[in-house]
Amino acid sequence: MAPIQGEVEFEFQGDGQGGGEFIACGKVVNVILGLVSRGDLDEAAKLYASCAGNVGDELLREASSGAASKQLVASLAEMLFQARDFGRAAQCAERTGSPEVAARFLESNYQFDRAAEFYLKAGNLAKAAELFERSLAFDKAANLYVKMRDYPRAAENLEKAGRFHQAGQIYMHMSRWEKAVEVCQRVERSAEEYVQATDLLGQILERTGKRDAAMQRYVDVVRTRPIDVPSVEILHRLARLCVERGLEPQAERLVTGILSIDPQHAGAREIAGLMRGGRGGEQRTTIAASVPIRQTMPEPVAARAAGGEAIGAVGPRPLDLGLGGAAGPATEKDAVVGLDRDFEFLRMVPLFKDLSLEELRYVQSMCEKVAPPAGGRLIEQGRPGEALYVVASG
């Protein structure tokens, strides 16, 4: 170890109780810079560790001056890192145009969020995403994984962030239908993205042949919230399913609701045209004239009734489709039943007795009720099965 060259000044810093310590100051900055310039980083780090905090600020000012070479600043960064002053080491590294070195310094000190930002500056998206994930910044990690087209990790991070609708979109993009259904069902009714998640869930159910289940989900939205822009596409899908089932009065109410929000909605106008075409040309004018102008929420009414109850403003209301209880969940009990009305049956199946309520709901979301013809074969010995069958009757 080389001896310290040059003068080092100290000042006594009292603790107010008759004690204290000597702190290096003044010319020590020049001594440290001299050691660093000669490459004696170990000795410089030891001396720096005994200095007051203002010495670090002085070294940073020297590093920022035009007189300091890039090599000196880089060596100073390494010295500060050895002295475990990770923050100032990262600042020096950044001033040399080396954000990845700065990121490495910060990562070594477990400052993953700051390290991720420096890796991002350096263009190292994979490392930045990894450290954002480790610092629990799941949204930022997911965005980077999407940019890198690492969709499985993007979806996982969106789940961790509670962004279930967006996770469902990615799972759907990957054709992972069951996973998409699972995460979309985790969106609470009170959540802002509930309608979009239900729309996505319905599309998946339709695409996988579960059109009745999709219809139940759509009806649940129509029953529980007023018509607005986010729900228009759900109304459109439900109207199409109603037409398929011969429920034209319900389809007509839905189309009227859609056109009250979006008079130019092509899908709704097409459905209206199909229904008119089936009734003859004379009805066409009547239906077209019955489409109301878009509803707007009136100003609140401040008056109170004689009994002291507030009289609220009357705004857009949920549609009453007149479907009774057969078309979809209308109560909390029905909402638990979910995709069909055999939830209680599944709970009694011994195979599922150890599942939690949430797990059983997920199992039910994957079920489809079938009625095979008498004498038909569901499974055959020696051939791989296509599904798990639970016999409800027969």
N, C-alpha and C positions, 0 to 999 in steps of 0.2 A: 504494500500500500504506500503510495507516494505521499510525502508530507504536504500539508496545506501551504501553498505559496501565497504571499501577500498579507495584507492587514485585514483582520476581522474585528469589527467593533461590536460591543455588547452594551445593552442597557439593562438596569435592574428594574424588574417589574414587581412591585410589592403586592401582597395579597390583603393589605389593610389590617393585618393582625401581627405585624412585626416580621413576617416572613415574606418569601417571594423567590424569584429566580432570575438569572441572567438570560436575556434573549438576544440572539444574534440580530444585528440590524446594520444599517448604513452600508459600509463598503463590502459587506458579505455578498451582496448581489454580484459585484464584480468578481469576487473570488469564485462564486458558484459558476458564473459564465465562463471564467477561465478554465475551471476543471472540466466543464462540459465541452468546451472547444478543443481541449486536449484529449478528450475521449475517456476521462476518468469519471465515468458516470456513477460508479458505486460510491466513491468518496463524496461526489457532489450530492448524491441522494441522501447520504447520512448527514451531511452538513445542513441540507435544506430541511430535513425532518426536525432539526432542533430550532428552526427559525420561527419567528412570528408569522402570522398569516399575511401581513402586508408584504413580506418578501416575495410571496408567490405572485401578488398583484404587480410588483415591480418587474419580476421576470417576464410576465405576460406583456407588460408595456414595452420591454426591450425586444421581445419577440415580434411585436407589432410595428416596431420602428423600421424605417427603410434601411438602416445600417445592418440589421441582422440578416445573415445569409439563410437560404432555405435549409442548408445542411445543419446550421447551428440550431434553428428552430426545431428540426426533426430530432436532433440529439437531445434538445431540451425536453421535448415531449417524452422521449424514452426515459430520461432522468426522472421526470415528474411521475411517470408510471411506476418506476422502481421505488420511488418514495411514497407510493400509494395515494398520490393526489390525482385521482382519476379524472376529476372534472377539468382541472387545468391542463392535464396531459391531453385530453380530448380536444380542448380549445387550441392548443399548439398544433396538434396533428391536423386539425381542420384548416389552420392558417397555412399549412404547407400544401394544401390542396389534396389531402389524403383523408377523406371522410371515412373510408373503410378502416383505416388505422385507428381513427378516433372511435369508431364503432367497436373495434376489438378491445380497446382500453375500457370502454364503458361496460361491455359485456362481461369482462373479467371481474368487474365490480358489481355484477348482478343488476345493473341499471338497464334492464332489457328494453324498457320503453324508449329511453333516449338512444340506446344503441340501435334500435330498429329504425329510428328517424335518420341516423347517419348512414346506415346500410341502404336506406331508401335513396338518400342523396347520391350514394355511390352507384346506384343502379342495380344493387344486389337484391332483387325482389324476393328471392327464395329465403334468404337469411332474414330480411326484414319481416316477412310474413311469419317466419318461425318465432322471432322474438316478440312480435306483437301478440302472438298467441300465448307465449309464455308470460307476458305481462298482463294477460286477461283482456287485451284490447281486441276482442273477437271480431268486431265489425271491420276494423282496419285490416286484420289478417284475412278475413273473408274476401274483401275487395281485391287484395293482392293475389289471392289464390285464383280468383276469377280471371284476373288479367293473365295469369300464367296457365289458365285452362286446367288447373288442378281442381276440378269440380267436386270430387268427393270431399276434399279437405275444406273447400269453400262452404259446402252445405253443412258439414260438421260444425264449423265455426259459427255459422248463422244460427244453428240450433242452440249452441252454447250462449249466444247473445240474445236468445229469445225471439229471434226473427223467423218464426216458423213458416210464415207465408213465403218469404223469399227462399228459405231452405226447400220448401215444397216445390217451388218453381224449378230449382236446380235438379232436384231428384226426378222431377217429371222430364226435364231435358235429358237426363241420363236413362230414361225409361225404367226407373226404379219405382214402379207404381205403388207397391205396398208401403215403401218408406215415405213416399209423397203423401199418401193417404194418412199415414200415422202422424206426420208433423202438422198437416193442415188441420187435423182434428184437435190439436193442442191449442189452437187459437181460441181464446175466450170470446164469448159473445159480446162482451163489453169492449173488446179491443178495436182499435181504429181499423185494423186490416181484416176484420172478421168477414166482411162481405167479399173482399177479394179472395180470401182463403176459401170461402165456401164456393165461390165461382170456380176456382181451380180444382177443388175437391170434386165438384159436380162434373167437370170436364173429364177428370180421370175416371170417375165411376161410369160415365157414359161410354168412354173409350174402351173400358174393360167389360162392357156388356151389362152393367148394373144400373139400368136406366130408372128403375123404380126407386132405388136408393138415391140416385141423383135428384129425382123429382122431390123426394122427401126433404132433402137439404135445401133445395130452392124454395119450397113452400115455407119452410121454417123462416127464411129471410123475409119473404113477402108478408108473413103473418106478424112479424115482430118489429118491423121498421117501416117508416114512410118511404114512398118512392123518391129516390134521388139519383143523381148522376152515377155514383158508384154501383147502385143496384140495377141499373138499366139492363146490363147484359144478362144478369140472372133472370130478370123478367122475360127477356127475349128467349132464353133457353127453355124456361118453364112454359111459355106460350107455345113453343114448338112441340114440346112433349104433350101438352094438353090437346093440341090438334091431332096428334098421332093417336090419342086415346079417345077421340070423339068428344072431348070436353070443350066444345066451341064457346059456350057462354063464358067460361073461365078464361079461355084464350082471348076472347074479345075484350074482357076487362083488363087483362094484362097488356094487350096491344094499346088500348086507350091510355093506360098509365104511362107506357113507354113514350108514346107520341106527345103526351103532355109535357114531357121533359125534353125530348128530342124529336121534333116534328119530321125531321128528314131521316130518321133511322131506317136504313134500307131493309133490315131484316124484319122489323115490325110491319112496315108497309107491305112487304111481300106476303107475310102471313095474313094480313088484313085482306089483301087481294085474293088469296086462295080461299078464304072464308066467304068473301062476297061472290066469288065465281061459283061457289057451290050453291048459292041461294038465288042466283039470277041477277040480271043487270039492274033491276029496279031498286034492289036493296042497296046497291053500291053507293048511291048518292046519300042515302040516309046515314050509312055508317061513316062516311067521310065527314059529314056535317056534324056528327056527334063527338068528334075528337075535340076535347077542351083545350084552351090555351094553357100554357105552362103555369102551374101553381106557384105562388110565392108565399112566404111566411108573413102574415100581417104583423103589425106592430103590437107589442104586448099591451094588454088591457089592465090598467091599474085599479079599476073599481073592485069593490068587494060586495058580496051578496049580503042579505040581511042577517044571515046566520054567522057571518064573519069569515066565510071561506073565500079565498081568492078566486076570481074568474080569470082563467088563463086564456091566452090567445089560441084560436083554433087554427092549426096548421095542417099540412098534409098528413094523412093517416095511413096506416097499413091497409092493404087491400083485403077485403073479405071476399074470398073466392067461392064461398059456399060449398067447400069440399068436405065439411064435417070433420071427423077425426080420422078419415081413411087415407088422406093424401100425404100426411107427414106429421112430424112431432109438433104438438101444440103446447105441451106442458113439460115441466122439468122431468117428470117420470118418463115421458115419451122421449125426451132428449137423451136420457140415459140408455134407453133401448136402442137408439141409434139407427142402424141401417135397415133393420126389419123388426118384427115384433116377437121374436123368439129368444130374446135375451135371457128371460127366466129359465127357458129350457136349457140353454147353454150352461147356466150356472149349476144345474143339477147333474150335468155330465161328469162322472168321476174323473175323467181324464183332465178336466179343467179345474178341479176343486181347489188346487193350490195356487191358482193364478190370482193376482190382485185385480181389483175392479178395473183399473186402467188397462192391464194386460188383457183382460177378458173383452173389454171394449175393442181393443185392437184386433183380437182374434175375430170378433164378430164383423169388424169392418172388412175382413177378407172373405167372409162367408157369402155364399149364394145359395138360395133355396132352389132345389130342383125336385121335380116330380117325374121320375122315370116311368115308362110304361110297364104294365104288368108283364112279368117274364123277362124284362130287359136285364142286361148285365151291366153292373157298375164296375166290378173288378173281376179278374180272372187269374187263377193260380198260374204262376210261372211267367206272368207278364207284369212289367213295371206299372205301378199305379200312377194315375194322373192327378189324384187329389186325395184328401182325407175326407171320408164320408162319415157323418154322424146320423144314424137312422132315427128320425123323429117318430115315425109311425110306419106300420106295414110289416 
